[in-house]
Amino acid sequence: MLATALPHQAAVEKTIERIRRAARSLRVRDSQAERRRLFQTMPRKPELNNLIDRKLAYGMLPERISEALPAAIKFAQQVREERRNAPAKKKADYNPTILDPKRYEDAPALFDLILSDEILQVASDYLGEIPVLMSVKLWCTPQNDHLKGSQLFHLDNQKWLLRRSKFLINMDDVDSDCGPFTFLPGDVSERISRAIGTMKLQGRVPDKIIYEHCKPEDTISLIGKAGTGGFVDSSRCFHFGARVRKGERLLLQFNFLSLADAVHGGTIVRTKAFDERFGNDRIRQLVIPNRDTDKTVVQDDED
């Protein structure tokens, strides 16, 4: 059973977050102003406007959100086959990360999707500016009987005020047995967060505690054919994944933050290959602000 937080603890945490975020915003105000200005000039598809319900903090992606999607699926499936029998970096022995690209040339097909006009439109609309790409991971989760780590409900980074544009796209067909990414809408999650009372206790939460404040029917699972997926603010929506009871799950996930929450940039760096592909595209340079010669590259601790 979770410990009970003091009544005022959440208010104190929020105040501290506001002060720290205001200080970070001052450090990056010029770049942030440029990001907000360019946000107004981005290419747009009307059907993607207001795709994300801000209260619920999620949205389902159109089946063919980008022309780059089929190539990304093919690439992901090829990587899986190439690495199926090869040693792979493992996450808590149930969620092998088979690809963690840091440069465009590591996964051109994936970056063409991630940096497409459509994805950047959705990510930017939610955050209100040209965001920073924090990380990209391709997960191939095997059948397992675990219930631990990120298989438990949690919020990424455990911050009251943090907002995150996170995309999760199935790279193969996924059904209910394949351990689909499963989450609770933002309004339901907010109610649970208030009940728990402190973000320090929201990193890993047992199902029993969660379902004291909502119904199992409130959860939403990203089930569907290859190419289906969703946008979820995983810092606002309680979620879990990797509960694979049959088969396996091949999932691409990538996420963006606003500059005030990512002052040092993400884990991705620009290289010559990036320049050759995108030239002097200022929007995409801001999405990946660090060059491969930069020394400061900060790992994002979402999962």
Helices and strands as residue ranges (DSSP letters): H 9-27, H 29-39, G 46-48, E 58-60, H 69-83, E 97-99, G 104-106, H 108-114, H 117-127, E 132-141, G 149-151, E 165-170, E 182-183, H 186-196, G 199-201, H 207-210, G 216-218, E 220-221, E 229-232, E 239-240, E 249-257, G 259-261, H 272-278, H 282-287
